Amino acid sequence: MPSFFFQHDDYSTSDWQIMSEAHLLASNSLERDPKNHEHSDRLARAVMDLYSRNIKDVGVLSTLAANRERSLEAKAYKETRGFRRMAGTD
């Protein structure tokens, strides 16, 4: 589990279980290692943010967090491609 999960004491054991399961499911759907991927903490923060917005269903939570990650990856990819085009390296 990402280290980010251990920095907050505001959640109950049940809350942590839900968020941990959602993080694991989201990581699996993204085909990522839930502990060692470079963006595992960012995904954990997304899960926590959505949970704090009262989304408590593990399936919904994991799907929304994974979709947020996919959007961030797509945006980064587009920005990188645009930069290469402007630099004339594409």
ChimeraX attribute file (.defattr): number of C-alpha atoms within 10 A of each C-alpha:
attribute: neighborCount
match mode: 1-to-1
recipient: residues
	/A:1	15
	/A:2	18
	/A:3	10
	/A:4	14
	/A:5	16
	/A:6	9
	/A:7	7
	/A:8	8
	/A:9	9
	/A:10	7
	/A:11	11
	/A:12	8
	/A:13	9
	/A:14	9
	/A:15	13
	/A:16	17
	/A:17	13
	/A:18	19
	/A:19	25
	/A:20	21
	/A:21	16
	/A:22	28
	/A:23	30
	/A:24	21
	/A:25	21
	/A:26	28
	/A:27	24
	/A:28	14
	/A:29	13
	/A:30	15
	/A:31	10
	/A:32	16
	/A:33	14
	/A:34	22
	/A:35	15
	/A:36	11
	/A:37	14
	/A:38	11
	/A:39	16
	/A:40	23
	/A:41	19
	/A:42	15
	/A:43	25
	/A:44	25
	/A:45	18
	/A:46	20
	/A:47	30
	/A:48	23
	/A:49	14
	/A:50	18
	/A:51	19
	/A:52	11
	/A:53	9
	/A:54	10
	/A:55	16
	/A:56	17
	/A:57	13
	/A:58	20
	/A:59	15
	/A:60	14
	/A:61	26
	/A:62	29
	/A:63	20
	/A:64	18
	/A:65	27
	/A:66	23
	/A:67	15
	/A:68	15
	/A:69	20
	/A:70	13
	/A:71	12
	/A:72	12
	/A:73	12
	/A:74	12
	/A:75	12
	/A:76	12
	/A:77	12
	/A:78	12
	/A:79	12
	/A:80	12
	/A:81	14
	/A:82	13
	/A:83	13
	/A:84	12
	/A:85	11
	/A:86	10
	/A:87	9
	/A:88	8
	/A:89	8
	/A:90	9
